[in-house]
Structures are given as C-alpha cells and as structure tokens.
C-alpha cells in the first residue's frame, strides 16, 4: 500500500485490525529492489538464502526486529 503520511498508515492498520509493520519510503524500496534483483537475469541466478537476504537488509540499515527471521 502507498500512503502519504505515517498517520495514514496507522489509521489504515487500525481500521483493518492489522499490526503496524515497517514503513519505507519509495526511495528505500527502490534501493532494496536494486540489490535484491541485481542478478535476476543471470543464468547463474539462485534465490536468496536467509543469510543473503539479511545482508541486503543490513546494507540498508534494516536491522530491527521486523526484518529478523
């Protein structure tokens, strides 16, 4: 979902009975996507392991409990 302000996210979560998760800017999502899909078209592409996903999140300073698994 796309929202203009954090208060809109909180209102939407409340109205749907959802727990508030991470809130990212479009720029941050784009930065993650570039790292995540950078080798997607390579013949040697392999899906990300939990460790490689964690590395990408850490590179983007996404290291709070929401990004842990």
PyMOL commands that set and color helices and strands:
alter all, ss='L'
color gray80, all
select helices_A, chain A and resi 6-16+26-36+50-59+65-67
alter helices_A, ss='H'
color red, helices_A
deselect
rebuild
show_as cartoon
